[in-house]
Amino acid sequence: MPAAAIPSVPAKPAARSRNRPSSRASRTPCPAQQPLLDVPYVPLEKHPLPPGRPREWYITHNRRLKAMRLAIALLDTGVYVPNQASNVRIRTMAETVGIHPPSDTTCHMVRAFMRYNR
């Protein structure tokens, strides 16, 4: 018998009984997991930069990486708004994390990352 000849019966959704515990209630609680990072910044494995670019590209690239590291460290410590991230606070965080003190341009870039990544 072809499948088109079999009358289709709409399936009724199964009604949930109130007496049965939900799957969430029957789950055992997860043990508290340790945080992945115990410091605001952990360096990742470095890869070589692509050769053949202009020197200015490498400078800008490294500046962006440094600004991103600092922005992440500031966010991890509770500085969420760019207005809270003064040059002094950013440079103090760089010292805490173990990065060379950033220039004014890099500090500006840190605030820009915080502003546009919200």
N, C-alpha and C positions, 0 to 999 in steps of 0.2 A: 504494500500500500504506500503510495507516495506521501511524503511529509506534508504536502499542501492539503491533502484530504483529511488530515487529522485536525479536528477542531481544537483551537487553542483556548485554554482556560486561564484567565488571569490569575496569577498566584497572589494569595492573600499574605500580607506581611504577618509574621508571627507576633502575637500579642505577648508582651513581657508581663509576667506575673509580678506582683508587688512582694510576694513572699520570698522569691528567689533573690539571693544577694547578687548585686551587680559584680561584674568582673573586677571593678576597681576595689570594691570592699574586700574581695577575697585575696587580693595581692598582698604579698608580704612587703613591708617597707624596705627600701634599699638601704644598705649601710652607708653611712656618711663617707663620701669619697674625698680623698685628699686633693687640694687644689693642684692644678697642673704646674703652676708657677709659684714659687715662694718668693720671688723677687720680681719687680716690675719689668725687668728686661733680661732676656737670655739671648745671647747672640746665636744666630742661625749659621749653618754651614755656608761658607762663602764660595761663590762661583766666579770664574774669571769674566771680566767684562769683554764685550765684543771688540775686536781690534778694528782700526781703520776709521774711527770716528774723530771729529774735531775735538780738540782739547776742551773747549767750552762745554761740549756735551757731557764729558766725564765729570767735570766740576759740578754741573747742574744735577746730574744723576746722583752723585754722592751726597750733594746737599739735600736732595729730596729724601734719600734714604735716612739721613741723619734726622731730618725734620720729622719724618714719619715715626722713627724710633722714639724721639722725644715726645711727640704727640701721644703715642700709645702709653708711654710711661706716665705722662700727666693724667691721662684719662683713668689709668689704673689707680692713681692716688686720689682721685676725686675732683680733679680740675676739669670741669665739663664745658665751661663757657670761655671763649677766647679772651673776654675782658679780664678774667681771673689770671690769665697766663701772661704775666709781665716778663720783660727780658730778664729781670733778676730771678724770678721763679723758674724760668726755663733754664737759665744757666746753673742754678742750684740743682735742678733735677739732672742736668747733664753731669754735674760733678758726682751726684749720688749714684747715677747709673754707670759712670765710668767712661763717659764720652768727653772728648775735648770740648771746651766752651764754644758754643755756637756764636756766629757773627750776628749782627743786627738783621741781615737779610734772612738768615736761617730762622731766627726767632720769629720774624714776620711770616715765614713760610709755615712754621708750626701753628701759628694762630690761624692761618688760612686753611690748613688741613682740618683744624678743629671746627672752623666755621662751615666749611663746605661738605664735611662728612657727617653732619648731624642728621 
